[in-house]
Amino acid sequence: MADETINSGLAGRVAVVTGGGGVLGGSMAEHLARQGVKVALLGRTVSRLETVAARIRAAGGEAAAVAADVLDPAALETARAEVAERLGRPAILLNAAGGNMPGATIMPEQTFFDLQIDDFDRVVSLNLRGTVLPTQVFGPDLVATGHGCVVNVSSMAARRPLTRVVGYAAAKAAVDNFTCWLAVEAAKKFGSRMRVNAIQPGFFVTEQNRRLLTEEDGSPTPRGRSVLDHTPLGRFGNPEDLHTALDFLCSDASSFVTGVVVPVDGGFGAFSGV
Ligand SMILES: NC(=O)c1ccc[n+]([C@@H]2O[C@H](COP(=O)([O-])OP(=O)(O)OC[C@H]3O[C@@H](n4cnc5c(N)ncnc54)[C@H](O)[C@@H]3O)[C@@H](O)[C@H]2O)c1
């Protein structure tokens, strides 16, 4: 898809994108790079990060694949030093690492009483701790640039808890809460030097949820059909749909905006179903 031509004024800035080897994180990283942002792709699987980095470089952009687990403070500190050395001090942190886990999901034949509490803990940790920790580690660099922006990736599951995904919905609701909490805290301590906002995607067909939403032939599963019936704009999202919300939240266009969670959901969150 041809990229947007918005002049966001972000050229020359450095961004850290956690989960940058993933579908949505990778797409947003490539979008930032097309605007002249130097992008550090942070994640556990270097080969996936390198694939995205290669695409960015092939398009004339600048990217570095940086291995780190978002749940490991020591690895994040090492990553912070590596980003500073290879690209410079980051002004943008996009917390896109996250996702659901099977054991924290109630299957149709199960009840809540079958929930595996260790898996519940793991999914909450990945999405919540995995947002808090990178923000603690990279936050001081963001503040030091004078125009730092944290953008967290929440989910529509935070606003309207979805059936079955109990751990994920709780975790993303906590991410929304943390976004607002930190926005206030940062504004009081650092003024406009670090703003904190979130994007709340609706339903995007990605590797994690493809089998949940679509059949082998691409037609919607019953759950996918239900999602579409509750999405007034009548389709699943494309990763590109997130790009301009990201531009807005990272750029000086939103200099008076902090503590907001922006739904990009085709109207799902606004629709009562009736
Ligand atoms: N796909 C959707 O419809 C959808 C909807 C709402 C929100 N989201 C959120 O968007 C974000 C990206 O999702 P996606 O669909 O692109 O999934 P994805 O699986 O393609 O990307 C997630 C990335 O996070 C990385 N990751 C996982 N655990 C990590 C860890 N401990 N340390 C570092 N990296 C780790 C994975 O390796 C992967 O590259 C997630 O936070 C997800 O919850 C997705």
The ligand as a Tripos MOL2 file, in Angstrom:
@<TRIPOS>MOLECULE
LIG
   44    48     1     0     0
SMALL
NO_CHARGES

@<TRIPOS>ATOM
      1 N1         -3.6860   -8.0410   16.0740 N.am      1 LIG1
      2 C1         -4.6990   -7.3800   16.6230 C.2       1 LIG1
      3 O1         -5.8510   -7.4270   16.1730 O.2       1 LIG1
      4 C2         -4.4480   -6.5240   17.8290 C.ar      1 LIG1
      5 C3         -5.5270   -5.8170   18.3310 C.ar      1 LIG1
      6 C4         -5.3330   -5.0180   19.4500 C.ar      1 LIG1
      7 C5         -4.0870   -4.9320   20.0110 C.ar      1 LIG1
      8 N2         -3.0570   -5.6410   19.5180 N.ar      1 LIG1
      9 C6         -1.7670   -5.4690   20.1750 C.3       1 LIG1
     10 O2         -0.8370   -4.9820   19.2250 O.3       1 LIG1
     11 C7          0.4750   -5.3770   19.6090 C.3       1 LIG1
     12 C8          1.1460   -6.0620   18.4260 C.3       1 LIG1
     13 O3          0.3860   -7.2020   18.1070 O.3       1 LIG1
     14 P1          0.5400   -8.0400   16.7590 P.3       1 LIG1
     15 O4         -0.8210   -8.4920   16.3880 O.co2     1 LIG1
     16 O5          1.3580   -7.3170   15.7690 O.co2     1 LIG1
     17 O6          1.2780   -9.3320   17.3030 O.3       1 LIG1
     18 P2          2.6750   -9.9770   16.9030 P.3       1 LIG1
     19 O7          2.7260  -11.2930   17.6310 O.co2     1 LIG1
     20 O8          2.8610  -10.0100   15.4280 O.co2     1 LIG1
     21 O9          3.7210   -8.9670   17.5530 O.3       1 LIG1
     22 C9          4.0610   -8.9830   18.8960 C.3       1 LIG1
     23 C10         5.5730   -8.9560   18.9840 C.3       1 LIG1
     24 O10         5.9660   -8.8840   20.3520 O.3       1 LIG1
     25 C11         7.1050   -9.6940   20.5250 C.3       1 LIG1
     26 N3          7.2420  -10.1180   21.9060 N.ar      1 LIG1
     27 C12         6.4560  -10.9760   22.5820 C.ar      1 LIG1
     28 N4          6.9130  -11.1500   23.8210 N.ar      1 LIG1
     29 C13         8.0280  -10.3730   23.9270 C.ar      1 LIG1
     30 C14         8.9500  -10.1330   24.9620 C.ar      1 LIG1
     31 N5          8.8320  -10.7270   26.1630 N.pl3     1 LIG1
     32 N6          9.9800   -9.2860   24.7280 N.ar      1 LIG1
     33 C15        10.1120   -8.6900   23.5340 C.ar      1 LIG1
     34 N7          9.2660   -8.8850   22.5060 N.ar      1 LIG1
     35 C16         8.2400   -9.7170   22.7160 C.ar      1 LIG1
     36 C17         6.8470  -10.8960   19.6180 C.3       1 LIG1
     37 O11         8.0390  -11.5780   19.3170 O.3       1 LIG1
     38 C18         6.2270  -10.2130   18.3990 C.3       1 LIG1
     39 O12         7.2270   -9.8370   17.4830 O.3       1 LIG1
     40 C19         0.3120   -6.2730   20.8370 C.3       1 LIG1
     41 O13         0.4690   -5.4980   22.0090 O.3       1 LIG1
     42 C20        -1.1290   -6.7210   20.7240 C.3       1 LIG1
     43 O14        -1.6620   -7.0910   21.9700 O.3       1 LIG1
     44 C21        -3.2060   -6.4420   18.4310 C.ar      1 LIG1
@<TRIPOS>BOND
     1     1     2 1
     2     2     3 2
     3     2     4 1
     4     4     5 ar
     5     4    44 ar
     6     5     6 ar
     7     6     7 ar
     8     7     8 ar
     9     8     9 1
    10     8    44 ar
    11     9    10 1
    12     9    42 1
    13    10    11 1
    14    11    12 1
    15    11    40 1
    16    12    13 1
    17    13    14 1
    18    14    15 2
    19    14    16 1
    20    14    17 1
    21    17    18 1
    22    18    19 2
    23    18    20 1
    24    18    21 1
    25    21    22 1
    26    22    23 1
    27    23    24 1
    28    23    38 1
    29    24    25 1
    30    25    26 1
    31    25    36 1
    32    26    27 ar
    33    26    35 ar
    34    27    28 ar
    35    28    29 ar
    36    29    30 ar
    37    29    35 ar
    38    30    31 1
    39    30    32 ar
    40    32    33 ar
    41    33    34 ar
    42    34    35 ar
    43    36    37 1
    44    36    38 1
    45    38    39 1
    46    40    41 1
    47    40    42 1
    48    42    43 1
@<TRIPOS>SUBSTRUCTURE
     1 LIG1         1 GROUP 0 **** ****
